[in-house]
Amino acid sequence: FDIEYEESAKFGEHVIVKTHIKSIGDTSITFLHEIYRESDNALLAKVECVRLVMELESKNLLNVQQFFSKLV
């Protein structure tokens, strides 16, 4: 994952984490997390994280759309 730090939070401060799907690939989903300080809504950090969808036992990568269509 990739992190861009803008400002820091102090211990005890409340933060808000907003999560968006940035893109969906064949076997991966890229999430964008934005972390804000609750008191003044200042952007503290942006985190981009790629998650793979895989079958745990075989460790084979799975097609994202097929995987989630089976859950609905």
MIVOLO-645795 format. One line per 10 residues: number of its first residue (from 1); for each residue x, y, z of N, C-alpha, C, O, CB. Coordinates in Angstrom, 3 decimals. Glycine has a CB too. Example, Ala and Ser with C-alpha at 12.3 -4.5 7.8 and 13.67 -1.06 7.14 Angstrom:
BEGIN
1) 13.190,-5.690,7.800,12.300,-4.500,7.800,13.200,-3.300,7.800,14.236,-3.319,8.465,11.308,-4.473,9.046 ~ 12.850,-2.250,7.080,13.670,-1.060,7.140,12.900,0.030,7.870,13.409,1.138,8.039,14.084,-0.598,5.725
***
This chain:
BEGIN
1) 0.827,-1.180,0.000,0.000,0.000,0.000,0.868,1.238,0.000,2.070,1.177,0.262,-0.940,0.001,1.194 ~ 0.235,2.376,-0.301,0.933,3.652,-0.424,0.263,4.647,0.522,-0.958,4.798,0.506,0.917,4.176,-1.910 ~ 1.065,5.325,1.346,0.524,6.283,2.312,1.112,7.663,2.055,2.324,7.815,1.904,0.819,5.832,3.763 ~ 0.239,8.667,2.007,0.664,10.068,1.932,0.223,10.741,3.228,-0.972,10.909,3.470,0.057,10.802,0.663 ~ 1.190,11.125,4.059,0.880,11.792,5.321,0.781,13.291,5.081,1.647,13.878,4.433,1.954,11.478,6.400 ~ -0.277,13.912,5.602,-0.476,15.358,5.470,-0.244,16.052,6.812,0.506,17.024,6.899,-1.898,15.667,4.946 ~ -0.898,15.537,7.856,-0.777,16.075,9.210,-0.835,14.910,10.185,-1.140,13.782,9.801,-1.902,17.126,9.516 ~ -0.540,15.190,11.449,-0.594,14.112,12.439,-1.783,14.313,13.375,-2.296,15.421,13.529,0.722,14.048,13.248 ~ -2.198,13.232,13.984,-3.238,13.270,15.011,-2.564,13.045,16.357,-1.523,12.393,16.446,-4.358,12.195,14.746 ~ -3.167,13.586,17.389,-2.650,13.394,18.741,-3.444,12.289,19.420,-4.599,12.037,19.077,-2.722,14.711,19.563
11) -2.812,11.636,20.384,-3.473,10.574,21.134,-4.766,11.112,21.729,-4.775,12.182,22.337,-2.547,10.015,22.245 ~ -5.842,10.382,21.558,-7.132,10.771,22.106,-8.020,11.523,21.133,-9.222,11.647,21.367,-6.923,11.600,23.308 ~ -7.447,12.033,20.033,-8.275,12.714,19.038,-9.087,11.690,18.256,-8.618,10.586,17.980,-7.402,13.561,18.078 ~ -10.285,12.064,17.911,-11.123,11.191,17.090,-10.832,11.463,15.623,-10.619,12.604,15.212,-12.633,11.404,17.402 ~ -10.828,10.393,14.847,-10.611,10.527,13.409,-11.777,9.873,12.658,-12.478,9.009,13.185,-9.251,9.886,12.990 ~ -11.952,10.309,11.435,-12.957,9.745,10.536,-12.214,9.135,9.361,-11.346,9.776,8.769,-13.996,10.832,10.059 ~ -12.552,7.900,9.024,-11.931,7.219,7.888,-12.997,7.052,6.809,-14.023,6.409,7.026,-11.321,5.826,8.310 ~ -12.740,7.638,5.650,-13.634,7.496,4.496,-12.968,6.544,3.517,-11.800,6.714,3.168,-13.943,8.890,3.819 ~ -13.713,5.546,3.078,-13.166,4.526,2.191,-13.951,4.503,0.890,-15.182,4.495,0.883,-13.193,3.138,2.864 ~ -13.205,4.492,-0.214,-13.800,4.456,-1.548,-13.125,3.355,-2.348,-11.954,3.045,-2.133,-13.663,5.833,-2.269
21) -13.866,2.772,-3.265,-13.243,1.856,-4.223,-12.708,2.707,-5.364,-13.467,3.395,-6.047,-14.263,0.760,-4.744 ~ -11.402,2.655,-5.564,-10.766,3.438,-6.628,-10.861,2.713,-7.965,-11.155,3.323,-8.992,-9.294,3.723,-6.284 ~ -10.608,1.402,-7.945,-10.694,0.630,-9.186,-10.885,-0.848,-8.864,-10.535,-1.326,-7.785,-9.427,0.837,-10.054 ~ -11.453,-1.550,-9.839,-11.642,-2.994,-9.727,-10.983,-3.633,-10.934,-11.325,-3.334,-12.078,-13.164,-3.379,-9.637 ~ -10.030,-4.518,-10.663,-9.355,-5.251,-11.727,-9.932,-6.648,-11.839,-10.958,-6.954,-11.233,-7.842,-5.313,-11.474 ~ -9.279,-7.489,-12.609,-9.746,-8.872,-12.758,-9.665,-9.643,-11.445,-10.593,-10.371,-11.093,-8.930,-9.590,-13.828 ~ -8.550,-9.486,-10.715,-8.341,-10.248,-9.479,-8.062,-9.355,-8.272,-7.689,-9.851,-7.209,-7.194,-11.220,-9.661 ~ -8.239,-8.041,-8.427,-7.907,-7.136,-7.327,-8.902,-5.987,-7.228,-9.604,-5.653,-8.182,-6.496,-6.586,-7.503 ~ -8.934,-5.397,-6.035,-9.711,-4.187,-5.779,-8.753,-3.185,-5.148,-8.030,-3.520,-4.210,-10.964,-4.471,-4.845 ~ -8.745,-1.955,-5.661,-7.915,-0.899,-5.093,-8.813,0.035,-4.290,-9.762,0.613,-4.821,-7.142,-0.119,-6.208
31) -8.499,0.176,-2.997,-9.256,1.041,-2.097,-8.470,2.319,-1.838,-7.241,2.299,-1.782,-9.571,0.316,-0.767 ~ -9.182,3.424,-1.681,-8.590,4.678,-1.247,-9.215,5.016,0.098,-10.431,5.182,0.200,-8.813,5.830,-2.300 ~ -8.377,5.120,1.137,-8.826,5.489,2.480,-8.328,6.906,2.750,-7.147,7.197,2.565,-8.299,4.472,3.575 ~ -9.222,7.781,3.184,-8.849,9.139,3.571,-9.151,9.288,5.060,-10.248,8.970,5.517,-9.617,10.220,2.716 ~ -8.168,9.773,5.804,-8.296,9.880,7.256,-8.345,11.360,7.633,-7.437,12.126,7.311,-7.113,9.154,7.985 ~ -9.422,11.747,8.320,-9.641,13.141,8.705,-9.707,13.264,10.218,-10.192,12.362,10.902,-10.932,13.689,8.067 ~ -9.210,14.399,10.745,-9.385,14.705,12.166,-10.824,15.195,12.338,-11.264,16.083,11.608,-8.331,15.788,12.673 ~ -11.552,14.632,13.288,-12.968,14.957,13.453,-13.187,16.415,13.863,-14.148,17.037,13.409,-13.591,14.036,14.486 ~ -12.328,16.965,14.700,-12.567,18.302,15.264,-12.529,19.419,14.225,-13.296,20.376,14.329,-11.547,18.590,16.332 ~ -11.654,19.319,13.228,-11.547,20.393,12.230,-11.614,19.891,10.785,-11.421,20.663,9.846,-10.254,21.145,12.434
41) -11.885,18.609,10.614,-12.013,17.981,9.292,-10.730,18.091,8.455,-10.786,18.055,7.226,-13.171,18.614,8.534 ~ -9.581,18.226,9.121,-8.303,18.310,8.400,-7.927,16.929,7.859,-8.037,15.923,8.560,-7.175,18.860,9.330 ~ -7.485,16.901,6.614,-7.021,15.653,6.014,-5.681,15.281,6.641,-4.726,16.055,6.575,-6.895,15.782,4.462 ~ -5.610,14.101,7.249,-4.388,13.648,7.906,-3.563,12.738,7.014,-2.334,12.813,7.005,-4.724,12.931,9.192 ~ -4.239,11.879,6.266,-3.497,10.935,5.425,-4.410,10.357,4.349,-5.630,10.294,4.499,-2.891,9.799,6.281 ~ -3.767,9.937,3.255,-4.440,9.177,2.199,-3.709,7.853,2.076,-2.480,7.815,2.018,-4.457,9.960,0.822 ~ -4.462,6.778,2.037,-3.878,5.442,1.931,-4.504,4.739,0.730,-5.726,4.624,0.631,-4.101,4.616,3.247 ~ -3.655,4.271,-0.177,-4.129,3.471,-1.304,-3.694,2.037,-1.058,-2.515,1.764,-0.833,-3.579,4.008,-2.676 ~ -4.657,1.126,-1.102,-4.391,-0.261,-0.732,-4.999,-1.200,-1.768,-6.184,-1.098,-2.086,-4.952,-0.571,0.675 ~ -4.189,-2.108,-2.291,-4.658,-3.091,-3.265,-4.891,-4.411,-2.540,-4.006,-4.917,-1.850,-3.633,-3.265,-4.438
51) -6.082,-4.958,-2.702,-6.443,-6.240,-2.095,-6.700,-7.256,-3.198,-7.413,-6.978,-4.161,-7.694,-6.095,-1.176 ~ -6.116,-8.425,-3.048,-6.339,-9.516,-3.993,-7.439,-10.420,-3.471,-7.607,-10.569,-2.261,-5.041,-10.320,-4.231 ~ -8.185,-11.021,-4.379,-9.220,-11.981,-4.006,-8.674,-13.359,-4.344,-8.368,-13.655,-5.499,-10.592,-11.696,-4.750 ~ -8.555,-14.201,-3.316,-7.967,-15.521,-3.559,-8.675,-16.600,-2.756,-9.295,-16.332,-1.728,-6.482,-15.512,-3.217 ~ -8.568,-17.815,-3.247,-9.077,-18.990,-2.550,-8.001,-19.383,-1.542,-6.851,-19.616,-1.914,-9.418,-20.182,-3.553 ~ -8.375,-19.456,-0.275,-7.378,-19.616,0.785,-6.596,-20.918,0.718,-5.377,-20.909,0.889,-8.045,-19.526,2.105 ~ -7.261,-22.021,0.478,-6.548,-23.306,0.486,-5.572,-23.434,-0.680,-4.412,-23.800,-0.486,-7.545,-24.455,0.443 ~ -6.038,-23.134,-1.883,-5.176,-23.308,-3.065,-4.295,-22.093,-3.332,-3.302,-22.179,-4.054,-6.028,-23.592,-4.291 ~ -4.673,-20.951,-2.736,-3.988,-19.678,-2.964,-4.085,-19.211,-4.421,-3.266,-18.416,-4.882,-2.528,-19.801,-2.565 ~ -5.091,-19.713,-5.135,-5.348,-19.267,-6.504,-6.101,-17.948,-6.475,-7.023,-17.770,-5.679,-6.146,-20.332,-7.295
61) -5.704,-17.017,-7.349,-6.417,-15.757,-7.459,-7.764,-16.000,-8.124,-7.888,-16.822,-9.032,-5.590,-14.718,-8.251 ~ -8.771,-15.267,-7.654,-10.127,-15.420,-8.170,-10.553,-14.159,-8.903,-10.062,-13.068,-8.613,-11.111,-15.738,-7.031 ~ -11.457,-14.309,-9.841,-12.027,-13.174,-10.551,-12.948,-12.422,-9.592,-13.846,-13.018,-8.996,-12.798,-13.636,-11.832 ~ -12.728,-11.124,-9.444,-13.464,-10.307,-8.477,-14.967,-10.336,-8.752,-15.757,-10.580,-7.840,-12.954,-8.861,-8.508 ~ -15.365,-10.093,-9.989,-16.795,-10.024,-10.300,-17.479,-11.371,-10.086,-18.594,-11.419,-9.566,-17.000,-9.560,-11.742 ~ -16.832,-12.457,-10.476,-17.418,-13.780,-10.268,-17.530,-14.091,-8.777,-18.536,-14.643,-8.330,-16.578,-14.858,-10.976 ~ -16.501,-13.740,-8.009,-16.504,-14.003,-6.569,-17.674,-13.297,-5.889,-18.421,-13.920,-5.134,-15.177,-13.552,-5.939 ~ -17.837,-11.994,-6.154,-18.887,-11.241,-5.476,-20.274,-11.558,-6.015,-21.249,-11.441,-5.273,-18.622,-9.765,-5.602 ~ -20.400,-11.953,-7.273,-21.721,-12.302,-7.810,-22.263,-13.564,-7.136,-23.478,-13.740,-7.047,-21.648,-12.507,-9.340 ~ -21.382,-14.435,-6.664,-21.817,-15.642,-5.951,-22.347,-15.315,-4.555,-23.104,-16.102,-3.986,-20.660,-16.637,-5.846
71) -21.964,-14.173,-3.999,-22.379,-13.797,-2.645,-23.743,-13.122,-2.613,-24.368,-13.041,-1.556,-21.353,-12.879,-2.030 ~ -24.207,-12.641,-3.754,-25.459,-11.876,-3.791,-26.636,-12.780,-4.010,-27.772,-12.310,-4.069,-25.416,-10.820,-4.878
***
